[in-house]
Amino acid sequence: MAVNVLIVDNSEAVRSVLRGAISEEFHVVAEAGDGEEAIEIAQTAEVDVVVMDIVMPGVDGIEATATIKELHPDAKIIFCTSVTQQERMEPAIEAGADGYVTKPFENSTIQNAIHDVIS
């Protein structure tokens, strides 16, 4: 079974690194540069896992997570955040986060995080 992953981060460089790591084992269905774009994609795409930044302009990762969870209750959300943003994890978990990894990360770290939430 293919696992469809949506990557959401306002940094093209981070999305590129995530795409490289995730596509080694999973299907990257789409990428979004902010929460609003992620919600638009989630309205039409089959999404199993979302790798989501927290701090983004406009609709942030926490708000986007709550909306995506309404659209796809079974979708798993993994926050990919910098160490300095860890204090925002409590609201993220309340919004529906299933896990998180901190930046910078190794490819295996993000792959293992996805395995953890889908198993």
Backbone as JSON Lines, residues from 0, in Angstrom:
{"i":0,"aa":"M","n":[0.84,-1.19,0.0],"ca":[0.0,0.0,0.0],"c":[0.88,1.25,0.0]}
{"i":1,"aa":"A","n":[0.64,2.13,-0.94],"ca":[1.4,3.39,-1.0],"c":[0.9,4.33,0.08]}
{"i":2,"aa":"V","n":[1.82,5.01,0.71],"ca":[1.49,6.01,1.72],"c":[1.66,7.37,1.05]}
{"i":3,"aa":"N","n":[0.57,8.14,0.98],"ca":[0.58,9.46,0.34],"c":[0.93,10.52,1.37]}
{"i":4,"aa":"V","n":[2.0,11.26,1.08],"ca":[2.5,12.26,2.02],"c":[2.4,13.65,1.4]}
{"i":5,"aa":"L","n":[1.87,14.58,2.17],"ca":[1.82,16.0,1.82],"c":[2.89,16.71,2.64]}
{"i":6,"aa":"I","n":[3.76,17.45,1.97],"ca":[4.83,18.2,2.63],"c":[4.41,19.67,2.69]}
{"i":7,"aa":"V","n":[4.47,20.27,3.89],"ca":[4.07,21.67,4.06],"c":[5.17,22.42,4.81]}
{"i":8,"aa":"D","n":[5.8,23.35,4.13],"ca":[6.83,24.2,4.75],"c":[6.99,25.43,3.88]}
{"i":9,"aa":"N","n":[7.16,26.59,4.49],"ca":[7.3,27.82,3.71],"c":[8.68,27.95,3.08]}
{"i":10,"aa":"S","n":[9.61,27.09,3.43],"ca":[10.96,27.13,2.86],"c":[11.08,26.09,1.74]}
{"i":11,"aa":"E","n":[11.36,26.57,0.53],"ca":[11.57,25.65,-0.6],"c":[12.74,24.71,-0.32]}
{"i":12,"aa":"A","n":[13.79,25.21,0.33],"ca":[14.95,24.38,0.65],"c":[14.57,23.23,1.58]}
{"i":13,"aa":"V","n":[13.78,23.52,2.6],"ca":[13.35,22.47,3.53],"c":[12.43,21.48,2.8]}
{"i":14,"aa":"R","n":[11.52,21.99,1.97],"ca":[10.64,21.08,1.21],"c":[11.47,20.16,0.33]}
{"i":15,"aa":"S","n":[12.51,20.69,-0.28],"ca":[13.37,19.89,-1.14],"c":[14.06,18.77,-0.35]}
{"i":16,"aa":"V","n":[14.59,19.1,0.81],"ca":[15.24,18.09,1.66],"c":[14.22,17.05,2.1]}
{"i":17,"aa":"L","n":[13.05,17.51,2.54],"ca":[12.0,16.58,2.95],"c":[11.58,15.68,1.79]}
{"i":18,"aa":"R","n":[11.38,16.26,0.62],"ca":[10.99,15.49,-0.56],"c":[12.0,14.37,-0.83]}
{"i":19,"aa":"G","n":[13.28,14.72,-0.78],"ca":[14.33,13.73,-1.02],"c":[14.29,12.6,-0.01]}
{"i":20,"aa":"A","n":[14.12,12.95,1.26],"ca":[14.09,11.93,2.32],"c":[12.84,11.07,2.25]}
{"i":21,"aa":"I","n":[11.71,11.72,2.07],"ca":[10.43,11.0,2.1],"c":[10.24,10.14,0.87]}
{"i":22,"aa":"S","n":[10.62,10.65,-0.3],"ca":[10.37,9.91,-1.54],"c":[11.21,8.64,-1.66]}
{"i":23,"aa":"E","n":[12.2,8.47,-0.79],"ca":[12.95,7.22,-0.78],"c":[12.07,6.04,-0.41]}
{"i":24,"aa":"E","n":[11.02,6.29,0.4],"ca":[10.17,5.2,0.89],"c":[8.67,5.42,0.67]}
{"i":25,"aa":"F","n":[8.26,6.65,0.46],"ca":[6.84,6.96,0.41],"c":[6.52,7.81,-0.82]}
{"i":26,"aa":"H","n":[5.24,7.96,-1.11],"ca":[4.79,8.75,-2.26],"c":[4.48,10.17,-1.81]}
{"i":27,"aa":"V","n":[5.21,11.13,-2.34],"ca":[4.93,12.54,-2.05],"c":[3.83,12.96,-3.01]}
{"i":28,"aa":"V","n":[2.63,13.15,-2.47],"ca":[1.47,13.47,-3.31],"c":[1.45,14.94,-3.71]}
{"i":29,"aa":"A","n":[1.99,15.81,-2.85],"ca":[2.0,17.25,-3.14],"c":[2.87,17.96,-2.11]}
{"i":30,"aa":"E","n":[3.15,19.23,-2.42],"ca":[3.87,20.12,-1.5],"c":[3.11,21.43,-1.42]}
{"i":31,"aa":"A","n":[3.18,22.05,-0.25],"ca":[2.53,23.35,-0.05],"c":[3.51,24.27,0.66]}
{"i":32,"aa":"G","n":[3.42,25.57,0.32],"ca":[4.3,26.56,0.91],"c":[3.72,27.23,2.15]}
{"i":33,"aa":"D","n":[2.45,26.95,2.45],"ca":[1.83,27.51,3.66],"c":[0.58,26.7,4.01]}
{"i":34,"aa":"G","n":[0.0,27.03,5.14],"ca":[-1.16,26.28,5.61],"c":[-2.37,26.39,4.72]}
{"i":35,"aa":"E","n":[-2.59,27.56,4.15],"ca":[-3.75,27.76,3.27],"c":[-3.64,26.86,2.04]}
{"i":36,"aa":"E","n":[-2.47,26.81,1.44],"ca":[-2.25,25.96,0.27],"c":[-2.41,24.48,0.66]}
{"i":37,"aa":"A","n":[-1.94,24.11,1.84],"ca":[-2.07,22.73,2.32],"c":[-3.53,22.33,2.45]}
{"i":38,"aa":"I","n":[-4.34,23.22,2.98],"ca":[-5.78,22.95,3.12],"c":[-6.42,22.77,1.75]}
{"i":39,"aa":"E","n":[-6.07,23.63,0.8],"ca":[-6.6,23.52,-0.56],"c":[-6.25,22.16,-1.17]}
{"i":40,"aa":"I","n":[-5.01,21.73,-1.0],"ca":[-4.58,20.44,-1.53],"c":[-5.33,19.31,-0.84]}
{"i":41,"aa":"A","n":[-5.45,19.4,0.47],"ca":[-6.11,18.34,1.24],"c":[-7.59,18.18,0.87]}
{"i":42,"aa":"Q","n":[-8.2,19.22,0.32],"ca":[-9.61,19.14,-0.07],"c":[-9.81,18.2,-1.25]}
{"i":43,"aa":"T","n":[-8.78,17.99,-2.07],"ca":[-8.94,17.15,-3.26],"c":[-8.01,15.95,-3.31]}
{"i":44,"aa":"A","n":[-6.91,15.97,-2.57],"ca":[-5.92,14.9,-2.64],"c":[-6.17,13.85,-1.58]}
{"i":45,"aa":"E","n":[-5.78,12.63,-1.89],"ca":[-5.8,11.56,-0.88],"c":[-4.52,11.7,-0.07]}
{"i":46,"aa":"V","n":[-4.68,12.0,1.21],"ca":[-3.54,12.28,2.07],"c":[-3.56,11.33,3.26]}
{"i":47,"aa":"D","n":[-2.45,10.59,3.44],"ca":[-2.33,9.7,4.59],"c":[-1.51,10.33,5.7]}
{"i":48,"aa":"V","n":[-0.45,11.04,5.31],"ca":[0.47,11.67,6.28],"c":[0.78,13.08,5.79]}
{"i":49,"aa":"V","n":[0.8,14.02,6.74],"ca":[1.2,15.39,6.43],"c":[2.43,15.7,7.29]}
{"i":50,"aa":"V","n":[3.5,16.14,6.64],"ca":[4.68,16.62,7.35],"c":[4.59,18.14,7.3]}
{"i":51,"aa":"M","n":[4.38,18.75,8.47],"ca":[3.94,20.14,8.56],"c":[4.87,20.99,9.4]}
{"i":52,"aa":"D","n":[5.25,22.14,8.86],"ca":[5.96,23.16,9.63],"c":[4.94,23.83,10.55]}
{"i":53,"aa":"I","n":[5.37,24.39,11.65],"ca":[4.44,25.1,12.54],"c":[4.35,26.57,12.15]}
{"i":54,"aa":"V","n":[5.5,27.24,12.08],"ca":[5.51,28.68,11.86],"c":[5.6,28.96,10.37]}
{"i":55,"aa":"M","n":[4.5,29.49,9.83],"ca":[4.42,29.88,8.42],"c":[3.58,31.14,8.34]}
{"i":56,"aa":"P","n":[3.81,31.96,7.31],"ca":[2.98,33.16,7.16],"c":[1.53,32.78,6.85]}
{"i":57,"aa":"G","n":[0.62,33.65,7.22],"ca":[-0.8,33.37,6.96],"c":[-1.3,32.28,7.89]}
{"i":58,"aa":"V","n":[-1.87,31.24,7.31],"ca":[-2.39,30.11,8.09],"c":[-1.2,29.28,8.56]}
{"i":59,"aa":"D","n":[-1.01,29.21,9.88],"ca":[0.13,28.46,10.41],"c":[-0.16,26.97,10.45]}
{"i":60,"aa":"G","n":[0.82,26.19,10.85],"ca":[0.69,24.74,10.86],"c":[-0.35,24.22,11.83]}
{"i":61,"aa":"I","n":[-0.52,24.89,12.95],"ca":[-1.49,24.43,13.94],"c":[-2.91,24.61,13.4]}
{"i":62,"aa":"E","n":[-3.2,25.77,12.85],"ca":[-4.53,26.01,12.27],"c":[-4.79,25.09,11.08]}
{"i":63,"aa":"A","n":[-3.79,24.91,10.23],"ca":[-3.94,24.02,9.08],"c":[-4.18,22.58,9.52]}
{"i":64,"aa":"T","n":[-3.5,22.16,10.58],"ca":[-3.68,20.8,11.09],"c":[-5.12,20.56,11.52]}
{"i":65,"aa":"A","n":[-5.68,21.48,12.27],"ca":[-7.06,21.32,12.72],"c":[-8.01,21.16,11.55]}
{"i":66,"aa":"T","n":[-7.83,21.96,10.51],"ca":[-8.71,21.89,9.34],"c":[-8.48,20.6,8.55]}
{"i":67,"aa":"I","n":[-7.23,20.22,8.36],"ca":[-6.94,18.99,7.62],"c":[-7.47,17.77,8.36]}
{"i":68,"aa":"K","n":[-7.4,17.78,9.68],"ca":[-7.95,16.67,10.47],"c":[-9.47,16.57,10.3]}
{"i":69,"aa":"E","n":[-10.13,17.71,10.1],"ca":[-11.58,17.68,9.82],"c":[-11.84,17.04,8.46]}
{"i":70,"aa":"L","n":[-10.99,17.34,7.47],"ca":[-11.16,16.8,6.12],"c":[-10.75,15.33,6.05]}
{"i":71,"aa":"H","n":[-9.7,14.97,6.76],"ca":[-9.14,13.62,6.74],"c":[-8.89,13.17,8.18]}
{"i":72,"aa":"P","n":[-9.92,12.73,8.89],"ca":[-9.75,12.36,10.3],"c":[-8.67,11.31,10.55]}
{"i":73,"aa":"D","n":[-8.43,10.45,9.58],"ca":[-7.44,9.39,9.76],"c":[-6.03,9.8,9.35]}
{"i":74,"aa":"A","n":[-5.89,10.99,8.76],"ca":[-4.57,11.45,8.35],"c":[-3.69,11.65,9.57]}
{"i":75,"aa":"K","n":[-2.43,11.32,9.41],"ca":[-1.46,11.49,10.49],"c":[-0.66,12.75,10.21]}
{"i":76,"aa":"I","n":[-0.48,13.57,11.24],"ca":[0.24,14.83,11.09],"c":[1.54,14.74,11.89]}
{"i":77,"aa":"I","n":[2.64,14.99,11.21],"ca":[3.95,15.03,11.86],"c":[4.48,16.45,11.71]}
{"i":78,"aa":"F","n":[4.72,17.11,12.82],"ca":[5.3,18.45,12.75],"c":[6.8,18.35,12.59]}
{"i":79,"aa":"C","n":[7.32,19.18,11.73],"ca":[8.76,19.28,11.49],"c":[9.12,20.7,11.87]}
{"i":80,"aa":"T","n":[9.74,20.84,13.03],"ca":[9.92,22.17,13.6],"c":[11.33,22.34,14.15]}
{"i":81,"aa":"S","n":[11.75,23.57,14.26],"ca":[13.08,23.82,14.83],"c":[13.03,23.66,16.34]}
{"i":82,"aa":"V","n":[14.17,23.41,16.91],"ca":[14.25,23.19,18.35],"c":[13.68,24.38,19.12]}
{"i":83,"aa":"T","n":[13.88,25.58,18.61],"ca":[13.39,26.78,19.31],"c":[11.86,26.88,19.31]}
{"i":84,"aa":"Q","n":[11.19,26.07,18.5],"ca":[9.73,26.11,18.44],"c":[9.07,25.0,19.25]}
{"i":85,"aa":"Q","n":[9.85,24.21,19.98],"ca":[9.3,23.08,20.7],"c":[8.22,23.48,21.71]}
{"i":86,"aa":"E","n":[8.28,24.71,22.23],"ca":[7.26,25.14,23.19],"c":[5.88,25.22,22.55]}
{"i":87,"aa":"R","n":[5.81,25.22,21.21],"ca":[4.53,25.28,20.5],"c":[3.95,23.89,20.28]}
{"i":88,"aa":"M","n":[4.6,22.86,20.78],"ca":[4.14,21.5,20.54],"c":[2.84,21.18,21.29]}
{"i":89,"aa":"E","n":[2.62,21.75,22.46],"ca":[1.38,21.46,23.18],"c":[0.16,21.88,22.37]}
{"i":90,"aa":"P","n":[0.1,23.13,21.85],"ca":[-1.03,23.49,21.0],"c":[-1.09,22.63,19.73]}
{"i":91,"aa":"A","n":[0.06,22.21,19.22],"ca":[0.09,21.36,18.02],"c":[-0.54,20.0,18.31]}
{"i":92,"aa":"I","n":[-0.23,19.44,19.45],"ca":[-0.81,18.15,19.83],"c":[-2.31,18.3,20.02]}
{"i":93,"aa":"E","n":[-2.73,19.39,20.63],"ca":[-4.17,19.64,20.81],"c":[-4.88,19.78,19.46]}
{"i":94,"aa":"A","n":[-4.18,20.29,18.45],"ca":[-4.77,20.46,17.12],"c":[-4.84,19.14,16.36]}
{"i":95,"aa":"G","n":[-4.12,18.12,16.83],"ca":[-4.2,16.82,16.19],"c":[-2.88,16.23,15.73]}
{"i":96,"aa":"A","n":[-1.75,16.79,16.16],"ca":[-0.45,16.25,15.76],"c":[-0.28,14.83,16.3]}
{"i":97,"aa":"D","n":[0.32,13.98,15.47],"ca":[0.56,12.6,15.86],"c":[2.03,12.36,16.19]}
{"i":98,"aa":"G","n":[2.89,13.32,15.85],"ca":[4.3,13.19,16.12],"c":[5.04,14.43,15.69]}
{"i":99,"aa":"Y","n":[6.35,14.47,15.95],"ca":[7.14,15.59,15.48],"c":[8.6,15.2,15.37]}
{"i":100,"aa":"V","n":[9.29,15.91,14.52],"ca":[10.74,15.81,14.4],"c":[11.29,17.23,14.45]}
{"i":101,"aa":"T","n":[12.51,17.36,14.91],"ca":[13.12,18.68,15.0],"c":[14.12,18.87,13.86]}
{"i":102,"aa":"K","n":[14.17,20.1,13.37],"ca":[15.14,20.49,12.35],"c":[16.42,20.9,13.06]}
{"i":103,"aa":"P","n":[17.56,20.59,12.53],"ca":[17.78,19.76,11.34],"c":[17.58,18.29,11.68]}
{"i":104,"aa":"F","n":[17.36,17.46,10.68],"ca":[17.07,16.05,10.89],"c":[17.82,15.2,9.86]}
{"i":105,"aa":"E","n":[17.98,13.96,10.18],"ca":[18.55,12.98,9.25],"c":[17.4,12.39,8.45]}
{"i":106,"aa":"N","n":[17.66,11.91,7.25],"ca":[16.62,11.27,6.44],"c":[15.93,10.16,7.21]}
{"i":107,"aa":"S","n":[16.71,9.35,7.91],"ca":[16.12,8.23,8.65],"c":[15.17,8.71,9.75]}
{"i":108,"aa":"T","n":[15.41,9.89,10.3],"ca":[14.55,10.41,11.37],"c":[13.14,10.67,10.85]}
{"i":109,"aa":"I","n":[13.03,11.32,9.7],"ca":[11.7,11.62,9.15],"c":[11.04,10.33,8.65]}
{"i":110,"aa":"Q","n":[11.83,9.43,8.06],"ca":[11.28,8.16,7.61],"c":[10.75,7.35,8.79]}
{"i":111,"aa":"N","n":[11.5,7.3,9.88],"ca":[11.07,6.56,11.06],"c":[9.82,7.19,11.68]}
{"i":112,"aa":"A","n":[9.74,8.52,11.67],"ca":[8.55,9.2,12.2],"c":[7.31,8.81,11.42]}
{"i":113,"aa":"I","n":[7.44,8.72,10.1],"ca":[6.29,8.31,9.28],"c":[5.94,6.86,9.57]}
{"i":114,"aa":"H","n":[6.93,5.99,9.64],"ca":[6.67,4.58,9.98],"c":[5.94,4.48,11.32]}
{"i":115,"aa":"D","n":[6.38,5.28,12.3],"ca":[5.77,5.24,13.64],"c":[4.28,5.58,13.6]}
{"i":116,"aa":"V","n":[3.9,6.58,12.83],"ca":[2.49,7.01,12.84],"c":[1.58,6.14,11.97]}
{"i":117,"aa":"I","n":[2.15,5.42,11.0],"ca":[1.31,4.6,10.14],"c":[1.22,3.16,10.62]}
{"i":118,"aa":"S","n":[2.05,2.77,11.58],"ca":[2.0,1.38,12.05],"c":[1.12,1.19,13.26]}
